[in-house]
Amino acid sequence: MNAYERAVQRALATTGHTHLTTRQLAALLDRAEEATPHAQHLQRLHPGHATTRNRLHAAGMTCAQIGLHDGDPEFLDALLQELAHA
């Protein structure tokens, strides 16, 4: 298992997404990958907010506007944090 796979597994465990099928996991990772630049842009615009969900709220946006489903922002935050420490 490489560092990315370990980071994904830790992020899944942190957010309680351990029950996903292979197809669901692939879709979640695709959404997270596509949303990452948007999340990083929101982080620059709203640095005082600690989470992607809070930044979205501060920007008056929804998860869907950056391609995420409702539970995805927490996974994205956990994954980016794990990758930063890898």
C-alpha positions in Angstrom: 0.0 0.0 0.0 1.5 3.3 -1.0 1.3 6.6 0.9 -1.8 7.8 -1.1 -3.7 4.6 -0.4 -2.8 4.8 3.3 -4.0 8.4 3.4 -7.3 7.4 1.8 -7.8 4.6 4.3 -7.1 6.9 7.2 -9.5 9.5 5.8 -12.2 6.9 5.3 -11.8 5.7 8.9 -11.8 9.2 10.3 -15.0 10.1 8.5 -16.8 6.7 8.9 -16.8 5.9 5.3 -15.5 2.3 5.9 -18.6 0.6 4.4 -18.2 1.8 0.8 -18.1 -0.6 -2.1 -15.3 -0.3 -4.6 -17.5 1.6 -7.0 -18.7 4.0 -4.3 -15.1 4.6 -3.2 -14.0 5.3 -6.8 -16.8 7.8 -7.2 -15.9 9.5 -3.8 -12.3 9.8 -4.9 -13.3 11.2 -8.3 -15.5 13.8 -6.6 -12.7 14.7 -4.1 -10.2 15.0 -6.9 -12.4 17.2 -9.0 -13.4 19.4 -6.0 -9.9 19.9 -4.6 -9.0 23.0 -6.6 -12.3 24.5 -5.7 -11.7 23.7 -2.0 -8.2 25.2 -2.1 -9.6 28.3 -3.8 -12.2 28.7 -1.1 -9.5 28.2 1.5 -7.6 31.2 0.1 -10.8 33.3 0.0 -12.0 32.3 3.5 -8.9 31.5 5.5 -10.7 32.1 8.8 -12.9 29.1 8.3 -11.5 25.7 9.4 -13.4 23.4 7.1 -14.5 23.1 3.5 -18.1 23.0 4.6 -17.7 26.2 6.6 -15.9 27.9 3.6 -18.7 26.8 1.3 -21.3 28.3 3.7 -19.2 31.5 4.0 -19.2 31.8 0.2 -22.9 31.1 -0.1 -22.3 27.9 -2.0 -23.5 24.3 -1.7 -21.5 21.1 -1.9 -23.1 20.3 -5.2 -21.7 23.5 -6.7 -18.2 22.1 -6.5 -19.2 18.6 -7.3 -19.5 17.1 -3.9 -22.2 15.1 -2.2 -23.4 16.1 1.3 -20.9 14.0 3.3 -17.9 14.6 1.0 -16.5 17.8 2.4 -15.4 16.1 5.6 -13.8 13.3 3.7 -12.0 15.8 1.4 -10.7 17.7 4.5 -9.5 14.5 6.1 -7.8 13.3 2.9 -6.1 16.6 2.3 -4.9 16.7 5.9 -3.6 13.1 5.7 -1.8 13.8 2.4 -0.2 16.9 3.9 1.3 14.7 6.7 2.3 11.9 4.4 
